[in-house]
Amino acid sequence: MCFLNLGFAFDFFSDCGEAFGSESPRTEAAKTLSKTCMISCCSFPCFTSTYREEAAVPKVSAKALGNRTRQRVPSCNCNADKNHMQSLSREERVEKILSKYLEENNKFHLEQAVQKFPKSDLHRHACPTPAANLEYAAKMGMNYDLTSNVFTHKQEASNQVSAQDMLGSKSYYHNNYLDAVTMRKGLKDGIDSKNHFFSTFNTIMSAGMPVKEILEDEITKFEPNTIYSELTVDFQKHEKADLEGFSIDDMENFHKKLFPWLEEYCKHWISKLKEDSEAIAQKLNLNNPLNSQKNTTTVGFLAEIMRTVSSDYAAGEDSLATFFADSAAAFMLSSREPERVLGINVVGPEDDPLSAKDYSNQMKVLKFLREKHPTVNVTIHTGEMTSAGSSRTEMYYRIHDSIEVGGAVRIGHGLCIKDAANATELLREMKKKGVTVEVCLSSNQKIMGIQLDKHPLKIYVDAGVKTVIATDHPHILNTDMTKEYYKAMKMGLTYRQIKACIRNSVDSSFIPGVGIYKKTGEHIIKERFKHLLDPSVDLFSKDDVEISALSKKAFKQIVLERNLAAAEKAIIKIDDELTLQKSPPHQRAGSLEPLVL
């Protein structure tokens, strides 16, 4: 092995002009030295040559090698990998970088890279964080019952502690509370995860936190680079409806009977939402309404419909009549206030005895109401079932009926696709209709016990069905969009597939308007929008005709595309810096001042 310092190397190249085939060996030497990154120490193994014996060249001065000028001077290859990377497209470079982190099991840098992705969460329930809920209970002077794990206004007893004390002198009870309102205890702790998950809402709802405070808490907890979120909200009834006389065979007359109640319900919430939005925007220094394009993160709401007995009604009420009243209220609210309430979302455990009994009739109710309100967007939690809690026959047509009868254009979870009757044909039909699947990996792991290697995410992606990644209940599940995308990549999704999910999360949103893509799901941008991808173009300019004509969805997609490009550039830059730090000193650009000849 031969090591030449810079002076010797220069003499060598100067005195051996024949090796370069040039009349100006010193000029050629300068070119050669520049190609070797101005090295101060040059190790021959970093070079390639057809002469094997070069690796064993003895350590002698360059001038002593004068008689060996016929031997080829090896050419530098230390930047080959870098040059190869630079020849790739930006997307391909990011793909290679993320794949490298995965192969190295470098979770830290992979999550740091994923964190830079723009985020849009379509499947997220509005729910207060444990801390905010406890603080609200303390403000209301409530106690926490250590036996039933609920907040109460009853006088303190031996099994109760004041919420205020839990924030201070008796903070050791805080662990009991966190166990009750989160999934931090998993399957490994031997608890029934699914039942525990649904029991968390008993604790959370017992504090009685109003919708305004819940939304305010949610908006302040969005993770970095979140550009959009659709929050499913329980717009509770301020008055109960009269459920007498309901019949699945005569929904028309029952709907007419409910109409005055529905009018009052919508009047109340339209006024309340306007008032609450103004208050939240003022407090958090946001633009009003909360879905204003001038906000970094815009927010839309979905009206929640509980498929089991609603919290507004007693358990003894007719469950199907309750479902009808809740659904009719949600549909009318979205129809009357489409700018804020973008659609409806049917939620709740599908294997609950009530929802299992009423399922087919519930789909008929949704079909009836869709005909009354054809512009209302519908997403349904469906297929969130496994053989552990449901029979195979119950799973045959669950997804199919939610789409074909219930009118869902998005479905939440869709776990039982493997058990669906004619699954291949169903997937083909979902792709054709543009139905989107909202995938919540942590939720399915922690609640349903579905491990990543058994999850159907790749079935949907490989079938070309539009798919989005979402969080479900981030505060209860202790997750965020970064963790969800990380898990999707661990499952084997490529960056290109992740990127498609990111784009789908705005394309499949219920933001009104036509988007920028030629065909939904394919993400080929229409020619007339391409100049708007340039970040120097002011999207609030009134001089550009295309900008003034942008729909809300198109505007958000332009923002998404810009942020995707910025994220890719940031990931490449950070990886270049990491690579430079790991490289030997003589390979680091700028490790020496340029040589002046």
N, C-alpha and C positions, 0 to 999 in steps of 0.2 A: 504494500500500500504506500502511495507516495503523497505526501502533504507538501504543498508549495505555498509559501507566503506570497503576498501580493507582489512584492518587489521581484522575487525570483520568477514568478509567473509572467510578469511583464517582460523581463529579460528574455525568458524562454520564447515568448511569442515574437519578440523583436528580432532575435537572432535566427529564428527558424522560418524565414519567409517562404522557403520552399514548401513547408507543410501547408501553407495557406494558398499557394499558387497565386501569389499577388506580388506586384512590384512595390507595394507599400505595406510591408509587414507590420509596422507600428500602427498604421491606421486600422488594418485588419485585426490587430491585437485588441485595439479598443473596442471594436465591434464584438469580438468574441467575449471580452470581459463583460460587456454590457449584457450579453445573453446569459451570462452566468451570475447575474444579479449582483454585480460589483462585490464579489466575495473576498473576504480577507483570508479565509482558510478554505482550501478546496480539497475535498475528499474524493478520490477517483471512483469509489463505488457509486457516487451520485451520477456518474457519467455512463454512457453506453458506447460500445465500440465492438468492432468485429475481431479485435485482437484480444484473446483471452489472457495473454501474458502481461497485459498492462496492469492488472490488479497486483502484480508482484514487482512493479518497478521499484528499484532500490532508492533509498533516500539520498539523492545527490543533487548538486546544484543544477539549475537549468542549463548553464553554459557548458557543463560537462557532458550534456547530452547532444552536443552539436553534431556529432556523426550519426545521430539517429533521426535525422530530419525526415527520413522517408516514412517513419512510423506515424500513422494518423493521430492527430490531436483529437481526443475524445470530445464529443459535443454534449452540452448540458441537457439533462432531461428532468431536472428537479421541479420544473413548473408544468410538467405534462398534465398532471391531474387538474391543476388550476385552469390550464388552457381548455381542457376538455369540459370542465364545468361551465366556463364562460361561453362555450359554443352551444350550450343547451338553452332552451327557452327558460324564462323565469319560473314558470310552473314546474318544468322538469327539474330545475335546480332545487326548488323547495321539496319536491318529491324525494330527491336523492338525500337531501339533508335530513328530512324527517325519517326516512328509511334507515339512515345511518344511526340516528338516535335510538330507534327501535331495536336495531341489531345489537347495539351496545348496551341495551337496557338502561339507557340514560334518561330516566324519568324526569329529572329536574329540567334538563334542557329541552326535552320534548314538550313538557307542560309550559315552559316559558315561551316556546315558539307558538304553541296552540293558543296561548293566552292572547296573542296578537291578532288572531282571527276576529273579524267582525261577528258579533253574536246577534241572533234573532231567535227568541224563544216563544214558540207558538203553543206549547202545552205547559202552562204554569198557573197554578191555583193561587189566588190572592189569599195569603195567610200570614199572620204576623210572626215575626221572629220570636223565639222563646223569651228573649230579653225584653222586647217591647211589650209583649203580652203581660209579663210579670210586672213591669213598671206601670202599665195601665191599671192592673188589679190593685196595686199598691196605692195609686192615685185615688181609686174609688173606695179605699178603705176596706178591701176584701181580705178574707182569710183563705188559707190553703188547707184543704182537708188531706192529711197524709194517708188516710185509708182509702178514700174514693178517688183521690187525685183530681179534685175539682175545686174551683174557687167558689166561695160562698159568702153571703152577707150575715150568716148566723153568728151568734156570739161565740167567742173563742172557747174551745173545749180542749180536753187533754190531747186529742188527736189532730188539733188544728194549730196553725201558726200564721201570724199575720203576714201578708205579702210584703209589707214594709219591712218587717224584721228579716225576711228572707233576702232582702237586699242589703241588710246590714249585720246586726249582731247575731242573727241565726242563719247566716249564709250557708252553713253546712247542710241545711235542708234543700239547698239549691240542686244538689245532685239528684235527690229524689224527684224533684220537679223535671229536670232535664231528661231523666229516664222515662218520665211519663209523656213528654211532648216531642221526643225525637226517636230516631231509629238507631241511636248509637250502640244499643245492645242488639246484636244481630243474631242470625241463626246459630252461631257458634255458642251463644249463651243459653241455648235450649228454650228460647221463648217462641211462641207462635207469632211469627213476624207479621203475618197478614192481619190477624185480629188485633195485635198491638198497634199496628199502623192506624187502623180505623178508630181505635180507642183514644188515640192522641187528640182527636177532634173534640172529644168530651171535655178534656182539660182545657184546650184552647178556647172553645166556644163558651165555656162557663164564665170566662172573664167578661164576656159581653162587649168586646172591643168594637166600636162602630166602623162602618165601611170606610169612612173618610180617613180615620187613623190607620186602618189596615193598608189602604192604598198608599198613604204617605210613607208608611214604613217600608212597603215593598219597593217603591220608586227609589228610595235612598239606599237600597241594598242591591241594586243592579251591579253586576261585576263590570270591570273595565271593558271598553270596546263593545258594549251592548248598544245596538242602534234601534232595536225594536222589541217590544214584548206584548203579547196578548194575554191579559190576565182574566182568568175565569173567576167571576165574582158572584157571591150569593146575595142578590138583591132581595133582601128579606121582605116579607109582606107586612105592612103596618096594620093590616086588618085581615082576618081570615075570611075566605070565601064560603058561601053557603053551598055545601056539596050534595045537598039532597036532590034526588031525581036524576043522577047521572046514569047513562046507559051507553055502552060502547056502540049500540045499534042506532042511537039517536043523538049523536054528538052535536048536530046542528042546533037543536033546540036548547041543549044544555049550554052551548056557547053563547046563544042569545041571552039566556038567563044570567050568565056571568058578565055580560058586556058592561053594565054600569060599574061593577067592581073592578073590571079590567081597566076601564077609563080612569078611575080614581088611582089605581096602582100606578099606571103610566104617568099620570099627572104629577104624582108625588115624586117618583124617581127622576123624571126629566128635570124637575125643578131642583131636586136634591143634588143630582150629578153636576148641574151647572154651578150651583153654589159651592159644592165641595171642590170641584176642579179649580175654581177661582181661588179658593182658600189655599189649596195645596200649591198651586202655581206661585202665589204670592209668597208663601212661607219658604218654598224651596228655590225661589228665584228662577222660575221657569216661565216659558211662554204659555199663555192660555188660548185655546184648550190644550190639554196634555198631549194631544196628537199633532200639535203644530210642528211643521217641518223645520222650524227654527230651533227646536229642542234637539240636543245631541241624541237623546233617546226618546223615541215617541212611544206612546202607550195606547192600546186599544182594549176594550173590555168585551168579554163574552158573558152572557147571562146564564147562570148555572141552573140546570134542571136536575133534581135528585131523583134517580130511578127507584130508590127506596122511599120510605115515608119521609116527607120533608120535615125539617126542624120546626116549621111553622104550624104543623098539625099534630094532633095527638095520635099515638100509635093505633088507637082503635078506629080511626077514620078509614073510609074506603080508600085503599091504597091507589087504585086506578083513577078514582075521581080526584085524589090529591095530585097525582101525576098530570092529569089533564089540566087542572087549575094552574099548577106551576108552569107547565109548558105553554099554555095560552098566554099567561102573563109575560113570560120570557119572549115569546114570538112577537107579541104586540109592542113590547118595550123596544126591541131591536128594530122593528118596522117604523116606530115613531121617532126613534133617536139613533139613526144609522151612523151618524158621525162619531158617536162615542161607543155605543153598544153595537159592535160589528157583527154579532151573530149569537147563536145559542150553543151550549155545550151540555150534553147529557152525561152525567157522572154517577158514580156509586158502584159498589161491588155487584158484578153480574150474577154471581152464584149465591147472593142473598136470597132467602126463600121467597120474599115478596117480588123481587125483580125477576127471578126465575119463573115465578108463576105468571107474572103480568107481561113478560117480554113481548110476545107476539102482538098483544093488544096495545102495548106502549108504542110499537112501531106504527100501528094503525093510527094512533093519536097524532104522532109526528107527521104522518102523511096527510091527515086531515088539515092540520094547522099550516103545513107548507103550502097547501092549495089556497089557504086564506092569505098567506103572506109569502108569496113566491120569491121575493127578493132577499129574504132572510137566509144568511149562511148557516149551515149546520155541520157541527162536528160531534161525534159520538164516541165515548169511551166504549170500545167494543173488542171482543176477543181477548180481554184481559183475564184469561181463564187457563187452567192447566188440569191435567187428569187427576191431580191431587184433590181438587175441590169440585170438579164437574165431570159428568159422564161424557163420553165421546159423542154420543148422539146430540147432546146439548150444544156441542161445538161445531156440528156439521154446517149449519147455515147462519151462525151468529154474525159473521162479518158480511156475508152476502145480503142478509135481510136488512142490516143497518144501512147498507148502501142503496139497495134496490127499493126497499119499502120506507125506511126511515129517512132516506134522502141525504145521507152523510156524504159530503165532498172531502171530508177528512175523517180519519178514524184514529182514536187514541189507543196505542199499545199493539193491538192486532197479534197477540202472542199465539193464538190457536190456529194460525194459517196452515200449519202442518196437518191439523186434524179436520180441516174444512173439506166438505164434499167437493169433488172436482176442483181441487186447489189450483192446478195448472190453468184451467179455464178461468177461474176466479182472478188469478193474478193477471192474466192476459186482459181481462175485462177492466180491472182496476187501472192498468196502464193505459188502455184505450180511453177511459173516461177521465183520466187525470186525477184519480183519487189519491190523496196523500196520506201516508202513514206517519203518525207522530210517535217516534221511538224514544222511550225513557229507560235507558239501560240500568241506571242505579236503582230506580223504582222497581223494575222487574227483578233485579237481583235481590234487593232487600225485602221486598214485600211478597213477591211470588216465588222466590227461590230459584229463579232462572239464571244459571251461570252463563257467562259470555259465550262459551263454546256451544251452548245449546240454544242461543237466542236466534230468532228468525230474521234479524236485521239483514244479513247477507242474502237471504232468500228474496226479500223484497228488492234490494239493490240489484242483484243479478238478474231479476226478472224485469228490470226497467221501471218498476213502480216508484213514483215520486216519494221520497223519504226525507223526513227532517229529524234532527236530534233535539231533544228537549229535556227539561229538568223535572217536571211534574210538581213536586213539593220540595224545593231546594233546602228550605230551613229544617224541615223534619228529617230529610234524607241526608243532610250535610253534603250537598253537592252543588255544582254550578256547571255552566256550559263547557268550561275548559275541561273539567273532569269527564264530562260525557263524551266530548270529542276525543279525548285521550283514550277512553275505553273503546270507542269505535275503531280507533287506529290499532289498538292492541288486538282487536278481533280480526284485523286484516284488511280493513278498508284503506284504499290508497288515498293519497292527498287529492287526486282528481275526484274521487268519489265523495270525500269529505267536502270538497269545494262545491260539488253539486248539491249536497245537503244544505250547505250554507245558503246557496242561491235559492234553493227551494223554500227556505224558511221565510223569504220575503215574497217569492213568486206565489207560494201557496197560502200566504197570509190573507186575511179578510180586509186588508187595506183596500179601499175602493179604487176602481180605475183599471185601465189597460196598461200592461207592463211594457218593458223595452225589448223583450225577446220576440223573435220571429214566431217561435212556437213554444208554448209553455212547457217547461221541463227539459228543453234542449239548450237553452241559455245562449243562443246565437243572437247577438245584439243587432237590432235594426240599424241600417246605415245612418239614418238621420239622427240617431242618438249618440253616435260614436264620438263626436267632437266634445260632448259634454263630459266624457270620462277624464278629460284633461283637468287636473286639479286647479289650474290657473283660471278656469272658466267660473265666473261667479254664478252660482245656481239661483241667486236671488235677483239677478239682473232682469230688468223689465224691457231691455232692448232686444233680447234674443226671442224670436217667435216660438222656437221649439221649447224653451224654458217656460214661457208663460202658458204653453199648452200642455205641460206635463201633468199627468194625473198624480195623485198622492202615491200610488204604488210605483209608478215610473220614477218619481223623484227619489223614493227610498231605494229603489234598485240602482240608480245612478250613484247614490251615496255608498251603497254596499260595494259596487264594483270599484269605486275609488279606494275604499278602505281595504278591499282585498289586495289590490295592487300595492298599497302602502305596506300592508302586513307582509307580503312576499318580499318586498325590498328590505324590510327591517330584519326578517329572518335570515336572508342571504348575508346581509351586512354583519349581523351578530355571529353567524357561523364562520365567516371569513376572519373575523377578529379572533374567534376561538382557535381556528386552525393556525393562525399566525402565532398565537401564544404557545401552542404545542410544538411548533416546528423548531428545528435546531437554529441557533443564532445566525449561521451563515446563509440560511434560506429565507430569512425575514427581510421583506422589502424595507428599504430605508435603514438597515442596520449599519450602513456606512454612508458617508457623504459620497456623492457621485465623483468618480475619478475624472480629473481634468487633465487632458493630454496637451 
